[in-house]
């Protein structure tokens, strides 16, 4: 009886330990199990699959992406889902409630913008799955990169200032996504870390640089042209004032010449002819000055119209990424 009891007790102990062990595994792997269930229940569209392909996601990156059940939305429903989740003035996507939502930017000039947004949001999902120890290690790698780029790149510094009111944890969460998709050169340690999620991270950065270049070129062209137009406007206005003054003086001198000619002021035909010749020469020079001035004004107006076109182009691009202008969802 004692032996039977001992065997039974041992079996119960083994079963108990197996149950405890299984419980521990479930606790530690609950995120993995949840992700697996989400992936099994999710069917990506062809466009979503193409985003994953073009961003060169690794198997783990693809797993986190699909586990987040990504969707693309170009309606006001996007704003309802992503409202209050992003602090930037332009919201292109969000990771909220373990789901990725990407704004449907419909503009061929901005090819790659949805891909970079998808990668950015996937990295939010990845950061969420890091342990406390891993986050600290990654944050320590991100910190010097963020510091150096903030000093060297005014645009990057302004970009990150948008997140100034976030908690330290949330700032690093954003840095984790921004640096991973937008910064070309990283430390070997950080590059190795991002290798977890991308087979070729450089592809994502190139896509980012590709569409950002469109905005930057237009902005730089507009800035340079506006500066040039301002200088030329000053020069043209001075030239107009000078021309008008010369016209006024010539008109006065012609009136004086006519008065003298009528009163017999000139003592010889040669003196008369010389005075007339000088006035005609001045008139011809003024005509040439007017033609040159007209040409400058015409070119100025042409370039001012070009600046207007660039401004309209910039507005069109901005409108295409402005989710607040999206149509209402259809039934």
VOGU-3710 file (C-alpha; in Angstrom, 3 decimals, decimal comma):
1> xxxxxxxxxx> 0,000/0,000/0,000  2,800/2,363/0,888  4,516/1,680/-2,433  1,311/2,308/-4,369  0,752/5,495/-2,431  4,291/6,652/-3,170  3,863/5,975/-6,887  0,545/7,830/-6,922  2,089/10,738/-5,095  4,970/10,837/-7,549
11> xxxxxxxxxx> 2,573/10,805/-10,508  0,546/13,631/-9,009  3,748/15,578/-8,429  4,847/15,078/-12,036  1,429/16,118/-13,332  1,478/19,162/-11,088  4,947/20,143/-12,252  3,931/19,640/-15,882  0,894/21,853/-15,329  2,987/24,503/-13,618
21> xxxxxxxxxx> 5,582/24,299/-16,373  2,915/24,610/-19,045  1,434/27,600/-17,241  4,833/29,271/-17,124  5,327/28,645/-20,850  1,894/30,094/-21,591  2,621/33,159/-19,474  5,980/33,762/-21,122  4,756/32,934/-24,614  1,337/34,565/-24,447
31> xxxxxxxxxx> 2,405/37,289/-26,902  3,780/34,707/-29,317  0,580/32,672/-29,026  -1,551/35,780/-29,484  0,470/36,790/-32,546  0,093/33,312/-34,011  -3,674/33,410/-33,545  -3,871/36,861/-35,113  -1,822/35,730/-38,111  -3,968/32,612/-38,546
41> xxxxxxxxxx> -7,133/34,713/-38,513  -5,770/37,448/-40,799  -5,729/37,378/-44,594  -3,519/40,156/-46,021  -4,587/41,857/-49,228  -2,347/41,880/-52,279  -1,353/45,477/-51,518  -0,432/44,616/-47,928  1,685/41,705/-49,142  3,428/44,043/-51,575
51> xxxxxxxxxx> 4,227/46,464/-48,740  5,872/43,643/-46,796  7,810/42,568/-49,883  9,037/46,046/-50,850  10,212/46,828/-47,310  12,367/43,683/-47,270  11,002/42,508/-43,928  12,742/39,580/-42,287  10,620/36,595/-41,194  10,350/38,120/-37,707
61> xxxxxxxxxx> 9,520/41,570/-39,075  6,904/40,046/-41,347  5,463/38,114/-38,405  5,068/41,276/-36,322  3,633/43,105/-39,324  0,973/40,501/-40,070  0,271/39,917/-36,364  -0,686/43,599/-36,258  -3,337/42,900/-38,929  -2,369/45,909/-41,059
71> xxxxxxxxxx> -4,974/47,739/-43,092  -4,891/50,615/-45,582  -7,587/53,252/-45,283  -8,077/56,426/-47,293  -11,281/57,581/-45,606  -12,169/59,534/-42,480  -12,306/56,186/-40,675  -8,499/56,387/-40,621  -8,672/59,507/-38,462  -11,140/57,871/-36,109
81> xxxxxxxxxx> -8,752/54,977/-35,595  -5,520/56,972/-35,386  -6,819/60,052/-33,607  -4,799/60,938/-30,489  -2,272/58,169/-31,200  0,226/60,311/-33,129  1,684/63,703/-32,165  2,833/64,789/-35,612  0,917/67,331/-37,686  0,704/64,853/-40,564
91> xxxxxxxxxx> -0,375/61,343/-39,597  0,479/58,675/-42,154  -0,171/55,656/-39,977  -0,527/54,400/-36,449  -0,040/51,348/-34,279  -2,945/51,257/-31,887  -4,617/48,426/-29,993  -2,125/45,984/-31,556  -3,237/46,966/-35,050  -1,439/48,847/-37,824
101> xxxxxxxxxx> -3,423/51,318/-39,911  -1,815/53,029/-42,911  -3,229/56,079/-44,661  -3,858/55,427/-48,344  -1,700/58,113/-49,955  -2,785/58,124/-53,592  0,040/60,003/-55,293  2,516/58,390/-57,679  5,141/61,036/-56,935  5,288/59,802/-53,345
111> xxxxxxxxxx> 6,016/56,198/-54,201  7,364/54,435/-51,120  5,547/56,521/-48,528  3,141/53,721/-47,581  5,989/51,221/-47,446  8,018/53,374/-45,057  4,915/53,986/-42,947  4,301/50,240/-42,782  7,890/49,613/-41,652  7,693/52,465/-39,125
121> xxxxxxxxxx> 4,545/51,045/-37,536  5,908/47,492/-37,578  8,843/48,739/-35,513  6,369/50,078/-32,948  4,961/46,563/-32,705  8,489/45,175/-32,379  9,434/47,671/-29,659  6,306/46,761/-27,717  7,427/43,137/-27,688  10,902/43,835/-26,274
131> xxxxxxxxxx> 11,567/42,936/-22,669  12,478/45,694/-20,222  16,115/44,675/-20,399  16,096/44,638/-24,207  14,467/48,062/-24,353  17,137/49,517/-22,109  19,865/48,032/-24,286  18,235/49,324/-27,477  17,596/52,759/-25,954  21,275/53,003/-25,081
141> xxxxxxxxxx> 22,073/52,358/-28,759  19,485/54,851/-30,008  20,449/57,709/-27,676  23,824/58,714/-29,253  22,427/58,409/-32,789  19,542/60,729/-31,918  21,900/63,183/-30,211  24,361/63,335/-33,108  21,670/63,737/-35,756  19,874/66,423/-33,758
151> xxxxxxxxxx> 23,094/68,459/-33,780  23,973/67,814/-37,422  20,525/67,810/-39,002  18,204/70,726/-38,249  15,324/68,998/-39,998  15,737/65,891/-37,825  15,903/68,038/-34,682  12,691/69,840/-35,647  11,071/66,508/-36,448  11,886/65,084/-33,024
161> xxxxxxxxxx> 10,857/68,274/-31,214  7,272/67,325/-32,056  7,628/64,513/-29,527  9,017/66,761/-26,775  5,912/66,412/-24,627  6,002/62,609/-24,695  7,266/60,497/-21,847  10,839/59,230/-22,095  9,566/55,742/-22,881  7,336/57,000/-25,695
171> xxxxxxxxxx> 10,142/59,171/-27,111  12,400/56,148/-27,407  9,528/54,225/-28,982  9,318/56,908/-31,688  13,093/57,092/-32,073  13,145/53,331/-32,541  10,819/53,659/-35,558  12,226/56,895/-37,003  15,884/55,899/-36,828  15,167/52,406/-38,120
181> xxxxxxxxxx> 13,443/53,648/-41,273  15,035/57,029/-42,015  18,678/57,130/-40,891  21,102/55,670/-43,405  24,255/55,164/-41,326  24,045/53,492/-37,920  26,507/51,896/-35,548  27,293/48,230/-36,272  25,510/47,248/-33,042  22,312/49,073/-33,959
191> xxxxxxxxxx> 22,457/47,846/-37,547  22,758/44,294/-36,230  19,747/44,879/-34,003  17,551/46,096/-36,876  18,666/43,052/-38,844  16,128/41,180/-36,732  13,331/42,908/-38,599  14,746/43,682/-42,054  16,633/41,581/-44,546  17,800/44,840/-46,133
201> xxxxxxxxxx> 17,057/47,949/-44,068  18,800/50,145/-46,643  15,902/49,495/-49,018  13,472/51,147/-46,604  15,782/54,126/-46,082  16,090/54,570/-49,868  12,307/54,566/-50,207  12,147/57,221/-47,491  14,825/59,344/-49,169  13,069/58,920/-52,506
211> xxxxxxxxxx> 9,748/60,465/-51,493  11,230/63,004/-49,079  13,457/64,218/-51,919  10,320/65,267/-53,817  9,261/67,549/-50,964  12,773/68,858/-50,326  13,464/69,715/-53,970  10,213/71,634/-54,292  10,860/73,399/-51,002  14,441/74,277/-51,951
221> xxxxxxxxxx> 13,387/75,427/-55,432  10,638/77,591/-53,949  12,955/79,076/-51,323  15,708/79,888/-53,832  13,274/81,307/-56,384  11,437/83,421/-53,799  14,759/84,848/-52,590  15,851/85,594/-56,154  12,507/87,222/-56,992  12,755/89,440/-53,935
231> xxxxxxxxxx> 16,196/90,684/-54,986  15,085/91,174/-58,583  11,963/93,044/-57,493  14,147/95,511/-55,596  16,427/95,926/-58,606  13,512/96,331/-61,030  11,793/98,902/-58,829  14,999/100,937/-58,656  15,356/100,689/-62,436  11,753/101,827/-62,896
241> xxxxxxxxxx> 12,338/104,834/-60,640  15,498/105,726/-62,557  13,716/105,322/-65,902  10,806/107,505/-64,810  13,193/110,196/-63,548  15,076/110,152/-66,858  11,811/110,352/-68,814  10,718/113,353/-66,741  14,043/115,120/-67,310  14,001/114,342/-71,029
251> xxxxxxxxxx> 10,446/115,648/-71,355  11,478/118,870/-69,594  14,571/119,234/-71,779  12,524/118,652/-74,954  10,045/121,335/-73,897  12,969/123,701/-73,243  14,500/122,827/-76,629  11,228/123,554/-78,443  10,855/126,848/-76,572  14,389/127,898/-77,504
261> xxxxxxxxxx> 13,914/126,853/-81,103  10,770/129,000/-81,334  12,408/132,031/-79,722  15,514/132,024/-81,960  17,810/130,954/-79,110  20,113/128,949/-81,369  22,643/131,112/-83,243  23,387/128,568/-85,969  21,917/125,512/-87,649  24,809/123,414/-86,369
271> xxxxxxxxxx> 24,071/124,404/-82,758  20,398/123,544/-83,289  21,236/120,195/-84,908  23,648/119,240/-82,114  21,096/119,982/-79,390  18,447/118,022/-81,259  20,831/115,110/-81,864  21,622/114,891/-78,152  17,923/114,773/-77,256  17,219/112,093/-79,862
281> xxxxxxxxxx> 20,151/110,023/-78,560  18,824/110,299/-75,002  15,377/109,271/-76,207  16,818/106,240/-78,001  18,760/105,239/-74,892  15,570/105,509/-72,853  13,735/103,369/-75,404  16,463/100,730/-75,080  16,304/100,974/-71,285  12,533/100,548/-71,413
291> xxxxxxxxxx> 12,840/97,466/-73,633  15,414/95,948/-71,263  13,204/96,795/-68,306  10,166/95,275/-70,013  12,167/92,091/-70,634  13,194/91,930/-66,971  9,607/92,474/-65,848  8,357/89,798/-68,251  10,937/87,315/-66,953  10,087/88,275/-63,382
301> xxxxxxxxxx> 6,393/87,659/-64,013  7,209/84,355/-65,690  9,295/83,220/-62,708  6,672/84,505/-60,260  4,134/82,325/-62,066  6,566/79,406/-61,798  6,824/80,012/-58,049  3,049/79,972/-57,882  3,036/76,646/-59,733  5,599/75,198/-57,324
311> xxxxxxxxxx> 3,509/76,395/-54,379  0,425/74,765/-55,876  2,421/71,568/-56,423  3,515/71,576/-52,788  -0,088/72,143/-51,718  -1,202/69,192/-53,856  1,409/66,921/-52,284  0,504/68,092/-48,797  -3,168/67,529/-49,527  -2,469/63,987/-50,719
321> xxxxxxxxxx> -0,970/63,086/-47,329  -3,494/65,037/-45,257  -5,904/62,471/-43,847  -8,217/65,221/-42,572  -9,182/65,842/-46,209  -10,103/62,197/-46,781  -13,655/61,363/-47,899  -16,187/59,776/-45,593  -16,215/55,961/-45,553  -18,726/54,340/-47,893
331> x> -21,170/51,609/-47,001
//
